[in-house]
Amino acid sequence: MRQPIIAGNWKMNGSRDSIRELLDGIKAGMAEVNLAEVAVCAPYVYLADVEQQLTGTKLAWGGQNLSTEASGAYTGEISTAMLLDFHCKYVIVGHSERRSYYGEDDALVAKKFAVARDAGLIPILCIGETLEEREKGITEQVVARQTKAVIDAVGIQALGDGVIAYEPVWAIGTGKTATPQQAQDVHASIRNMIAEHDAGVAAKVRIQYGGSMNAANAAELLAMDDIDGGLIGGASLKASDFLTICKAAG
Ligand code: 13P
């Protein structure tokens, strides 16, 4: 059985004070989360605080992006070694906001996946179609293309070392969630596509749903066969909502 994973993607939100309060709230409720693995992906500058507050707890943490370079003259960038220095376990790669606002294409995302995985971080690979792509009926081709770019770069076994997050772009931050069946259909298509390469990897790889998942809709999404957790934006900034989602995963 795949262990569900709920990860908060705080994006560019929070302050030292608000994060302390948020983590205190999450930690206080973790005793009621039985099954799910729980992680938070923080802005870089808060990773030291997060590490300090979460060391020794069941919670894991991670970054939201990484550089493909190891070190050197890359102003503003953060390396895998730096993330590991703060004991990050996870790192998000290819979030749609990085793809659309910062020009990250499939090849760069695949490289980031490879660099993260080679360093011993677990990449959370974000894929998903835009509204235009969904309306054209090419959702499955888009997520297959995005996934295949990583398989081509790292191989199918290495893909299985990561986590996949299916995040339809039209559902991110819009309050418009994919229906459980819509999400399940895409998750199943991703898993089937992976199974064409390796059935074992397809059976084990965790595929999260992301896009306006919240305390009210998490349970029905997480009940679907191929939805193995959530990547949560807005609702991860409120401890009670985030915990409700974590508990809905078991
Ligand atoms: P929202 O939950 O705010 O829609 O964000 C989802 C997301 O982009 C997580 O990475």
Boltz pocket constraint, residues with backbone or C-beta under 6 A from the ligand:
constraints:
  - pocket:
      binder: B
      contacts: [[A, 9], [A, 95], [A, 167], [A, 171], [A, 172], [A, 173], [A, 174], [A, 175], [A, 210], [A, 211], [A, 212], [A, 213], [A, 231], [A, 232], [A, 233], [A, 234], [A, 235]]
      max_distance: 6.0
